[in-house]
Amino acid sequence: MKKKVVSLLMAASMVVSLSACGNPEGSGANTAAPAADANTEAEQPAADAAETQEPAAAEDTAAEAPAEVTKPETIKVMWDGTIFKEGDNYAEDFYKALDEALGLHVEWVRPDHSTYAEQVGIAFTDESTLADVIILPSNYYASYAAQGSLWNMTDAWNNSETANSGRLTDIAPTIIDQWKTAGPDGQEGIYGMYPARGNGTVTYVKAVAAEKAGYTEDTLPTDWAGFQQFLLDMKEATGVAPLLAPGLVNHEAPYVNYLPEFYQGAYPEFYQDASGQWVDGFTEPAMVEALDRLAWGYENGVIDSTIFENPSTANVRDKFYLENGTSVFNYWAGTWAYTIKTKLASNYTGEIYPDADAYATAWAMKPIKEVGTYMERLSPMICITSACKNPEGVFQYFVDKILDGGDVQMLWQYGVEGVHYQWNDDGATIEGLPTQATAGSEKESKTTKNLFEANLKIGAFANKDPYTAADPVIDESFKLFDENSSPAPKINSSDVYQSYSSDLWDEKDKLIAAVAKGEMTGQEAIDQYNEECGDIVAAILESFNQ
C-alpha cells in the first residue's frame, strides 16, 4: 500500500478531500461514532432554565421570574446492559419503582449488549425515533458531541441540585473535568454525565498456580524483568500459557488496560501531551518497545495463542476459572474480585488442592514499576440527545435525580428493597438478595449493585451509605486500584477523525498482530504505519491542534 498525499480543506466544518490509508474513499464506519445524517440540523444548546428570563419591557426594569421547567410525562431512554434488563435480575421491579419515584414513565429501549454499538449508530440516523436519553460508551461520546447530536448540559449541571448539594466526593471535580469535550462550536462543554467513576482493571493471579511456581502474594513481581520471569515460571509450573487478554489491544479507552505490563507507557491513540498538544501515541518510541514486548510474550509461549482470535472478555474469564486454564489476567477491580473468587470455587473439581477456598483465591497485583499506575477508564456517559424536545425537563427530572442522595439513588445503586436487597438487623446496612441473573436460568446469585458500585459513586447519600461488601476481597481489590491508578487520557474528535479513525485502527490492528507473531519488528511496524497513514495522522492532528 503506497502513501497517498492528503489535502485537507475545511469549509463549514466539513472535510472536502482526504485519502484514508487502506480506503481512499473513506468508509465512514469508524470506531468512534457513525456520522450524523447530513440533512439533520442539530438543536442549539438550550440555556439552563434557572438562568433564562423573558426580556424586560423598556419601561419596566424589573426582571421577570425564571421560566419554570416542565416536568415530562414520558421519557424515552436507550440503555445498554449496565443496569438490570428485562427478564434478568427482576428488572421489571426496578422499572416500576423508578417510575413511581420519579413521578413519570420511562420508556426503555434495551438493545442486546453485543449489538449495542451498532444500534447506537442506527439510532442517530433518525431523530424522529431517537431516544431522549442515551448512554454512550466513552469513545462515542466526543464524536457525537462534536457533531451536534447531544444537548449541552453545562449550565444545567452547574446549576443542578446535585452539583450544589455539598454531597459530591473529593474526587468528583476530577471526574467532572473528564466529562468536558468539544461541541460543534469547538468550545468545551459538558454533554453528558455519569454518577460514578469509570473504575479500572488490575492484574489478577491465580494463587494456587503462583504457589506451585514458588511465589507468595508478597513475592509477586514488581518490575518488568521480574514479571517476565514470573510468566515463564508460571508456564513451567502449570504446563500452559499463563496469560490471556481479549485481544492484543482494546478498541475502547483506555485501549491498553488489559495488557498493562506489556504496553507500559505506550498509548495507541491520540492524546494530549504535557504541553497540551495532541499527538499520536502510536507513532512514539514507547509503542515500538511495547510491540516488541508483545512479540517476546508470544515467542516464549507465555501469551495464550487464542489472543489472536480476539476472544470476548467472557471467554478470557472462563479460561482463567478452569483448574488447568490460564493463571494471569487483567480485569475490573471491585465487585469482580468477588465474582472471580466465586467462579473459581464453583469450577473446582480436582483433588490437587486441599479445598475449594484455596483454589478460589486470586491475588490482585500492584502495577509493576514500569507501568506506574493502572488506568482509570473514562466512564460511559448519560447524554440527552438533540432530538429531545424538553432537555431541561429531562435533565432536572431524570438525569439529575440519579444522584439525589435518597430514594432514587438507592434504586440506581442497589435496586428495589425486598427484591434486590434487604435491610440487616442493624437497620443501617443492607444485604443483597438472590436474583435470577439470566432470564430462564435456574441459577440465582446475590445482587451487589445495579448501575454503579458504592465505592465508585461521586455523590454521597444524604444519610450514611448502607453499603457492606459481600466479601472483603471487593474492598481490598478496589483499595489497591484506588491507591495505584490515574485517569486515562481524554478523548477528542473532529470531522476528519470521525471519518478515518476506523481506517487507522484497521492498520494498527494488522501491525500489532504482525509484530506479536514475529513477522516484523516494532520499529518496522511503526515505519510502515507512518508511510501508509502519516498524512491521515497529520490531518487529524491539525484538526485537533488548530
C-alpha positions as CSV (number, residue, x, y, z in Angstrom):
1,M,0.0,0.0,0.0
2,K,1.5,3.3,-1.0
3,K,1.2,6.5,0.9
4,K,-1.3,8.9,-0.6
5,V,-1.0,12.7,-0.5
6,V,-3.7,14.2,1.7
7,S,-5.3,17.5,1.0
8,L,-7.4,18.8,3.9
9,L,-9.7,21.6,3.1
10,M,-12.2,22.6,5.7
11,A,-15.4,24.5,4.7
12,A,-18.3,24.9,7.1
13,S,-16.6,22.2,9.3
14,M,-16.8,19.6,6.5
15,V,-13.9,17.6,5.1
16,V,-13.8,18.3,1.3
17,S,-11.0,15.9,0.3
18,L,-8.9,13.4,2.2
19,S,-7.5,10.0,1.4
20,A,-7.5,7.3,4.1
21,C,-4.9,4.6,4.5
22,G,-6.5,1.4,3.2
23,N,-9.6,3.2,1.9
24,P,-9.2,6.1,-0.5
25,E,-12.9,6.7,-0.5
26,G,-13.2,6.7,3.3
27,S,-15.5,4.2,4.9
28,G,-17.2,6.4,7.4
29,A,-17.7,3.3,9.6
30,N,-15.4,4.4,12.4
31,T,-14.9,3.1,15.9
32,A,-15.7,6.5,17.4
33,A,-19.2,7.1,16.0
34,P,-21.1,7.0,12.7
35,A,-21.5,10.4,11.2
36,A,-24.8,12.1,11.7
37,D,-27.3,12.5,8.9
38,A,-26.0,15.4,6.8
39,N,-29.6,16.7,6.5
40,T,-30.2,16.8,10.2
41,E,-29.7,20.1,11.9
42,A,-28.7,19.9,15.5
43,E,-30.5,21.9,18.1
44,Q,-28.7,24.7,19.7
45,P,-27.8,24.0,23.3
46,A,-30.6,25.4,25.5
47,A,-29.8,27.7,28.3
48,D,-30.5,26.4,31.8
49,A,-34.0,27.3,32.9
50,A,-32.8,28.9,36.1
51,E,-30.8,31.4,34.0
52,T,-33.4,32.1,31.3
53,Q,-35.5,35.2,31.6
54,E,-38.0,37.0,29.4
55,P,-36.8,40.4,28.1
56,A,-38.0,43.2,30.3
57,A,-40.2,45.9,28.7
58,A,-38.4,49.2,28.0
59,E,-40.4,51.0,30.7
60,D,-40.1,48.1,33.2
61,T,-36.7,47.4,34.6
62,A,-37.8,44.6,36.8
63,A,-36.7,41.2,35.6
64,E,-39.3,38.5,35.0
65,A,-39.2,35.3,37.1
66,P,-37.2,32.4,35.5
67,A,-39.3,30.2,33.3
68,E,-40.5,27.0,35.1
69,V,-39.0,23.8,33.8
70,T,-41.8,21.5,32.5
71,K,-41.8,18.0,34.0
72,P,-42.1,15.4,31.2
73,E,-44.8,12.7,31.4
74,T,-42.7,10.2,29.5
75,I,-39.0,9.9,28.8
76,K,-37.6,7.6,26.1
77,V,-34.3,6.1,27.3
78,M,-31.8,3.9,25.4
79,W,-29.5,1.9,27.7
80,D,-27.0,-0.9,27.4
81,G,-26.6,-3.9,29.7
82,T,-25.2,-1.9,32.7
83,I,-28.5,-1.9,34.5
84,F,-31.0,-4.7,35.2
85,K,-32.5,-5.8,31.9
86,E,-36.0,-7.2,31.1
87,G,-36.3,-10.7,32.5
88,D,-33.0,-10.6,34.3
89,N,-32.5,-9.7,38.0
90,Y,-36.2,-9.0,38.3
91,A,-35.6,-5.8,36.3
92,E,-39.3,-5.0,35.9
93,D,-39.5,-4.3,39.6
94,F,-36.8,-1.7,39.2
95,Y,-38.6,-0.1,36.2
96,K,-41.8,0.1,38.1
97,A,-40.2,1.5,41.3
98,L,-38.3,4.1,39.3
99,D,-41.4,5.4,37.6
100,E,-43.1,5.8,40.9
101,A,-40.1,7.5,42.5
102,L,-39.7,9.9,39.6
103,G,-43.4,10.5,39.0
104,L,-43.2,9.9,35.3
105,H,-42.9,7.0,32.9
106,V,-39.6,5.8,31.4
107,E,-39.9,4.0,28.0
108,W,-36.9,1.8,27.9
109,V,-35.1,0.8,24.6
110,R,-32.7,-2.1,25.5
111,P,-30.7,-3.4,22.6
112,D,-28.8,-6.6,23.1
113,H,-25.4,-6.0,24.7
114,S,-23.4,-7.5,21.9
115,T,-25.0,-5.2,19.3
116,Y,-25.4,-2.1,21.4
117,A,-22.7,-0.1,19.5
118,E,-24.3,-0.9,16.2
119,Q,-27.8,0.0,17.4
120,V,-26.5,3.4,18.7
121,G,-25.2,4.2,15.2
122,I,-28.6,3.3,13.7
123,A,-30.5,5.3,16.3
124,F,-28.7,8.5,15.5
125,T,-29.6,8.3,11.8
126,D,-33.2,9.2,12.5
127,E,-34.0,11.9,15.0
128,S,-37.7,11.1,14.8
129,T,-37.2,7.9,16.6
130,L,-34.1,8.7,18.6
131,A,-34.4,8.4,22.4
132,D,-34.4,11.5,24.7
133,V,-31.6,10.0,26.8
134,I,-28.9,7.6,25.6
135,I,-25.9,6.0,27.4
136,L,-22.8,6.2,25.2
137,P,-19.5,4.3,25.5
138,S,-16.7,6.8,26.2
139,N,-15.2,6.5,22.7
140,Y,-18.5,7.5,21.2
141,Y,-19.2,10.5,23.5
142,A,-16.7,13.0,22.0
143,S,-17.7,12.2,18.4
144,Y,-21.5,12.7,18.9
145,A,-20.9,15.9,21.0
146,A,-18.7,17.3,18.2
147,Q,-21.2,16.7,15.5
148,G,-24.0,18.4,17.4
149,S,-26.0,15.2,18.3
150,L,-26.0,15.9,22.1
151,W,-27.5,18.6,24.2
152,N,-25.0,20.9,26.0
153,M,-25.9,20.4,29.7
154,T,-23.1,22.5,31.1
155,D,-25.4,25.2,32.6
156,A,-27.9,22.7,33.7
157,W,-25.3,20.7,35.5
158,N,-23.6,23.7,37.1
159,N,-26.9,24.9,38.5
160,S,-28.2,21.5,39.4
161,E,-29.3,20.2,42.7
162,T,-26.6,17.5,42.7
163,A,-23.7,19.9,41.8
164,N,-24.7,22.3,44.6
165,S,-25.7,19.7,47.2
166,G,-22.4,19.5,49.1
167,R,-22.6,15.7,48.7
168,L,-20.0,15.4,45.9
169,T,-17.0,13.3,46.8
170,D,-13.4,14.7,46.9
171,I,-12.6,13.0,43.5
172,A,-15.8,14.3,41.8
173,P,-14.1,17.5,40.4
174,T,-11.5,15.4,38.6
175,I,-14.2,13.1,37.2
176,I,-16.4,16.0,36.1
177,D,-13.5,17.6,34.3
178,Q,-13.3,14.5,32.2
179,W,-16.9,15.0,31.1
180,K,-15.8,18.1,29.2
181,T,-15.5,17.8,25.5
182,A,-15.6,20.0,22.4
183,G,-19.1,20.7,21.0
184,P,-20.0,21.6,17.4
185,D,-18.7,25.2,18.0
186,G,-15.3,23.9,19.1
187,Q,-15.9,25.1,22.7
188,E,-15.5,22.7,25.6
189,G,-18.7,21.8,27.4
190,I,-20.5,19.1,29.4
191,Y,-22.6,16.9,27.0
192,G,-23.1,14.0,29.4
193,M,-22.7,12.9,33.0
194,Y,-22.2,9.7,34.9
195,P,-22.9,9.2,38.6
196,A,-19.7,7.2,39.3
197,R,-16.0,6.9,38.5
198,G,-15.0,4.8,35.5
199,N,-13.1,2.3,37.6
200,G,-10.4,0.3,36.0
201,T,-8.6,-3.1,35.9
202,V,-5.9,-4.8,38.0
203,T,-3.9,-7.9,37.2
204,Y,-5.2,-11.0,39.0
205,V,-3.1,-14.0,39.7
206,K,-4.5,-17.5,40.4
207,A,-2.9,-18.2,43.8
208,V,-2.6,-22.0,43.6
209,A,-0.7,-21.7,40.3
210,A,1.6,-19.0,41.6
211,E,2.4,-21.0,44.7
212,K,3.1,-24.0,42.6
213,A,5.6,-21.8,40.7
214,G,7.2,-20.8,44.1
215,Y,5.6,-17.4,44.6
216,T,3.7,-16.0,47.5
217,E,1.5,-12.9,47.5
218,D,4.4,-10.9,49.0
219,T,6.9,-12.1,46.3
220,L,4.8,-11.2,43.2
221,P,6.9,-9.3,40.6
222,T,7.4,-5.6,41.0
223,D,9.2,-4.8,37.7
224,W,9.2,-5.9,34.0
225,A,12.2,-8.2,34.4
226,G,10.5,-9.9,37.3
227,F,7.2,-10.1,35.5
228,Q,8.9,-11.8,32.5
229,Q,10.5,-14.4,34.8
230,F,7.2,-14.8,36.7
231,L,5.3,-15.7,33.5
232,L,8.0,-18.2,32.5
233,D,7.8,-19.8,35.9
234,M,4.0,-20.0,35.8
235,K,4.2,-21.6,32.3
236,E,6.7,-24.2,33.6
237,A,4.7,-24.9,36.7
238,T,1.3,-25.3,35.0
239,G,2.2,-26.5,31.6
240,V,0.0,-23.9,29.9
241,A,0.5,-20.3,28.7
242,P,-0.4,-18.3,31.8
243,L,-1.7,-15.1,30.3
244,L,-4.7,-14.2,28.1
245,A,-6.5,-11.0,27.2
246,P,-9.4,-10.1,25.0
247,G,-7.2,-9.3,22.1
248,L,-3.8,-7.6,21.7
249,V,-5.4,-4.1,22.1
250,N,-8.8,-2.9,23.3
251,H,-10.9,-0.7,21.0
252,E,-12.4,1.3,23.9
253,A,-10.5,3.8,26.0
254,P,-8.1,3.2,27.7
255,Y,-7.2,0.7,24.9
256,V,-4.2,-0.9,26.7
257,N,-5.8,-1.7,30.1
258,Y,-5.9,-5.5,29.6
259,L,-2.2,-5.8,28.9
260,P,-0.6,-3.0,31.0
261,E,2.6,-4.8,31.7
262,F,3.4,-5.1,28.0
263,Y,2.3,-1.6,26.9
264,Q,3.7,0.2,30.0
265,G,3.9,3.9,28.9
266,A,2.7,3.3,25.3
267,Y,-0.8,4.6,24.3
268,P,-2.0,3.6,20.8
269,E,-4.4,6.6,20.3
270,F,-4.3,10.4,20.1
271,Y,-3.8,12.1,23.4
272,Q,-2.7,15.5,24.8
273,D,0.9,15.6,25.9
274,A,2.3,17.6,28.8
275,S,2.4,20.8,26.7
276,G,-1.3,20.5,25.8
277,Q,-0.6,19.4,22.2
278,W,-2.4,16.5,20.7
279,V,0.0,13.7,19.5
280,D,-0.5,10.2,18.0
281,G,0.8,7.8,20.6
282,F,1.1,5.0,18.1
283,T,4.0,6.8,16.4
284,E,6.0,7.2,19.6
285,P,9.1,5.2,20.6
286,A,7.3,3.8,23.6
287,M,5.0,1.9,21.1
288,V,8.0,0.3,19.4
289,E,9.1,-1.1,22.7
290,A,5.6,-2.2,23.7
291,L,5.1,-4.1,20.4
292,D,8.5,-5.9,20.9
293,R,7.4,-6.9,24.4
294,L,4.2,-8.5,22.9
295,A,6.4,-10.4,20.4
296,W,8.6,-11.7,23.3
297,G,5.4,-12.9,25.1
298,Y,4.1,-14.9,22.2
299,E,7.5,-16.2,21.2
300,N,8.1,-17.5,24.7
301,G,4.7,-19.1,25.0
302,V,3.5,-17.1,27.9
303,I,0.7,-15.4,26.0
304,D,-2.1,-17.8,25.1
305,S,-2.3,-18.1,21.3
306,T,-6.1,-17.6,21.3
307,I,-5.4,-13.9,21.9
308,F,-5.1,-13.5,18.1
309,E,-8.8,-14.6,17.8
310,N,-9.8,-11.5,19.9
311,P,-11.7,-13.6,22.4
312,S,-14.5,-12.0,24.3
313,T,-14.0,-10.9,27.9
314,A,-16.3,-13.8,28.9
315,N,-14.0,-16.3,27.0
316,V,-11.0,-14.9,28.8
317,R,-12.6,-15.1,32.2
318,D,-13.8,-18.7,31.6
319,K,-10.3,-19.9,30.7
320,F,-9.0,-18.3,33.9
321,Y,-11.6,-20.1,36.0
322,L,-10.6,-23.6,34.7
323,E,-8.4,-25.7,37.0
324,N,-6.0,-26.3,34.1
325,G,-6.5,-22.9,32.4
326,T,-4.7,-19.7,32.4
327,S,-3.4,-18.2,35.6
328,V,-2.9,-14.4,35.0
329,F,-5.4,-11.9,33.6
330,N,-6.2,-8.2,34.0
331,Y,-9.8,-7.4,34.9
332,W,-12.0,-5.0,36.8
333,A,-11.4,-4.0,40.4
334,G,-14.1,-4.1,43.0
335,T,-17.1,-6.4,42.7
336,W,-15.4,-8.5,40.0
337,A,-12.8,-9.7,42.6
338,Y,-15.7,-11.4,44.4
339,T,-17.2,-12.8,41.2
340,I,-13.8,-14.2,40.2
341,K,-13.5,-15.8,43.7
342,T,-16.9,-17.5,43.5
343,K,-16.4,-18.6,39.9
344,L,-13.0,-20.2,40.7
345,A,-14.6,-22.0,43.7
346,S,-17.5,-23.3,41.6
347,N,-15.2,-24.7,38.9
348,Y,-13.0,-26.6,41.4
349,T,-13.4,-30.3,40.7
350,G,-9.9,-31.9,41.2
351,E,-8.0,-33.3,44.1
352,I,-4.8,-31.3,43.7
353,Y,-5.7,-28.7,46.3
354,P,-7.0,-29.3,49.8
355,D,-10.2,-27.3,49.5
356,A,-12.2,-25.1,47.1
357,D,-11.4,-22.0,49.1
358,A,-7.7,-22.4,48.4
359,Y,-8.4,-22.8,44.7
360,A,-10.7,-19.8,44.7
361,T,-8.0,-17.3,45.9
362,A,-6.9,-14.8,43.3
363,W,-4.3,-12.2,44.2
364,A,-4.6,-8.7,42.9
365,M,-1.1,-7.4,41.9
366,K,0.1,-3.8,42.3
367,P,1.2,-2.3,39.0
368,I,4.9,-3.1,38.2
369,K,7.4,-0.2,38.3
370,E,7.4,0.5,34.6
371,V,3.6,0.7,34.5
372,G,3.5,3.1,37.4
373,T,-0.3,3.2,37.7
374,Y,-3.3,1.3,36.3
375,M,-5.5,3.5,34.1
376,E,-9.0,4.5,35.3
377,R,-11.2,4.3,32.3
378,L,-13.4,7.2,31.1
379,S,-17.0,6.5,32.3
380,P,-19.7,5.7,29.8
381,M,-21.8,8.9,29.5
382,I,-25.5,9.5,30.1
383,C,-26.5,12.0,27.4
384,I,-29.5,14.0,26.3
385,T,-29.8,13.9,22.6
386,S,-30.5,16.8,20.3
387,A,-33.8,15.1,19.4
388,C,-35.2,15.7,22.9
389,K,-38.0,18.3,22.9
390,N,-37.7,19.2,26.6
391,P,-34.0,18.7,27.5
392,E,-34.2,20.9,30.6
393,G,-37.1,18.9,32.0
394,V,-35.4,15.6,31.2
395,F,-32.2,16.7,32.9
396,Q,-33.9,18.0,36.0
397,Y,-36.4,15.2,36.5
398,F,-34.4,12.2,35.3
399,V,-30.7,12.7,34.9
400,D,-30.1,14.9,38.0
401,K,-32.2,12.6,40.1
402,I,-29.8,9.7,39.7
403,L,-27.7,11.2,42.5
404,D,-30.5,12.6,44.6
405,G,-28.9,11.2,47.8
406,G,-32.1,9.4,48.6
407,D,-34.7,7.0,47.2
408,V,-33.9,7.4,43.6
409,Q,-30.2,6.9,44.1
410,M,-30.9,3.8,46.1
411,L,-32.8,2.4,43.1
412,W,-29.9,3.2,40.7
413,Q,-27.2,1.9,43.1
414,Y,-28.8,-1.1,44.7
415,G,-32.2,-1.8,43.1
416,V,-35.5,-2.4,44.9
417,E,-35.9,-3.2,48.6
418,G,-37.2,-6.7,49.2
419,V,-36.3,-7.7,45.6
420,H,-32.7,-6.9,45.1
421,Y,-31.7,-6.2,48.7
422,Q,-32.9,-6.3,52.3
423,W,-32.0,-4.3,55.4
424,N,-29.9,-6.1,58.0
425,D,-31.0,-6.3,61.6
426,D,-28.9,-3.3,62.5
427,G,-31.2,-1.2,60.3
428,A,-28.2,0.7,58.9
429,T,-26.8,-1.8,56.3
430,I,-28.2,-3.9,53.5
431,E,-27.5,-7.3,52.1
432,G,-28.0,-8.4,48.5
433,L,-30.8,-10.9,47.8
434,P,-30.6,-13.8,45.3
435,T,-32.0,-12.9,41.9
436,Q,-32.1,-14.7,38.6
437,A,-29.2,-13.2,36.7
438,T,-30.3,-14.6,33.3
439,A,-33.9,-15.0,32.2
440,G,-35.0,-18.6,32.2
441,S,-32.0,-19.8,34.3
442,E,-32.4,-21.8,37.4
443,K,-29.3,-20.3,38.9
444,E,-29.6,-17.4,41.2
445,S,-26.9,-15.1,42.7
446,K,-26.9,-12.2,45.1
447,T,-27.1,-8.8,43.5
448,T,-24.4,-6.4,44.7
449,K,-25.2,-3.4,42.6
450,N,-27.5,-2.0,39.9
451,L,-25.8,0.7,37.8
452,F,-22.7,1.5,39.9
453,E,-20.8,0.4,42.9
454,A,-20.8,2.1,46.2
455,N,-17.0,2.5,46.1
456,L,-17.3,4.4,42.8
457,K,-20.1,6.9,43.3
458,I,-19.3,10.6,43.0
459,G,-22.3,11.7,45.1
460,A,-22.9,10.6,48.7
461,F,-26.2,9.8,50.2
462,A,-27.9,12.4,52.4
463,N,-27.6,9.8,55.2
464,K,-24.9,7.1,55.6
465,D,-24.5,4.8,52.6
466,P,-25.9,1.4,53.8
467,Y,-23.2,-0.4,51.8
468,T,-21.5,-3.5,53.2
469,A,-19.2,-5.6,51.0
470,A,-20.4,-9.1,50.2
471,D,-16.8,-10.2,50.7
472,P,-13.7,-8.4,51.9
473,V,-12.0,-9.0,48.5
474,I,-14.2,-6.4,47.0
475,D,-12.9,-3.5,49.1
476,E,-9.4,-4.9,49.0
477,S,-9.3,-5.0,45.3
478,F,-10.8,-1.5,44.9
479,K,-8.4,-0.1,47.5
480,L,-5.5,-1.5,45.6
481,F,-6.7,0.1,42.4
482,D,-7.6,3.4,44.0
483,E,-4.2,3.8,45.5
484,N,-2.4,2.8,42.3
485,S,-4.4,4.4,39.4
486,S,-4.6,7.6,37.4
487,P,-7.2,8.9,34.9
488,A,-7.0,7.7,31.2
489,P,-6.3,10.5,28.7
490,K,-9.3,12.5,27.4
491,I,-10.8,11.6,24.0
492,N,-11.0,14.2,21.2
493,S,-12.9,14.2,17.9
494,S,-13.3,16.1,14.7
495,D,-14.8,15.5,11.2
496,V,-11.6,14.1,9.9
497,Y,-11.1,11.8,12.9
498,Q,-14.7,10.5,12.7
499,S,-14.2,9.7,9.0
500,Y,-10.9,7.9,9.2
501,S,-10.3,6.5,12.7
502,S,-11.6,3.2,11.5
503,D,-9.0,3.0,8.8
504,L,-6.3,3.9,11.3
505,W,-7.4,1.2,13.7
506,D,-7.5,-1.4,10.9
507,E,-3.9,-0.6,10.2
508,K,-2.9,-0.6,13.8
509,D,-4.6,-4.0,14.4
510,K,-2.8,-5.5,11.5
511,L,0.6,-4.2,12.5
512,I,0.2,-5.1,16.2
513,A,-0.7,-8.7,15.3
514,A,2.2,-8.9,12.8
515,V,4.8,-7.9,15.3
516,A,3.3,-10.1,18.0
517,K,3.6,-13.1,15.7
518,G,7.2,-12.2,14.9
519,E,6.5,-11.3,11.3
520,M,8.1,-7.8,11.7
521,T,9.8,-5.8,14.4
522,G,8.1,-3.0,16.4
523,Q,10.2,-0.4,14.5
524,E,9.3,-1.8,11.1
525,A,5.6,-1.7,12.1
526,I,5.7,2.0,13.1
527,D,7.7,2.8,10.0
528,Q,5.0,1.2,7.8
529,Y,2.3,3.0,9.8
530,N,4.0,6.3,9.2
531,E,4.4,5.5,5.5
532,E,0.8,4.4,4.9
533,C,-1.1,6.7,7.3
534,G,1.2,9.6,8.1
535,D,-0.8,12.1,6.1
536,I,-4.0,11.0,7.7
537,V,-2.4,11.4,11.1
538,A,-1.1,14.8,10.2
539,A,-4.6,15.9,9.1
540,I,-6.2,14.6,12.4
541,L,-3.6,16.4,14.5
542,E,-4.1,19.6,12.5
543,S,-7.8,19.4,13.2
544,F,-7.2,18.7,17.0
545,N,-4.5,21.4,17.5
546,Q,-5.9,24.3,15.5
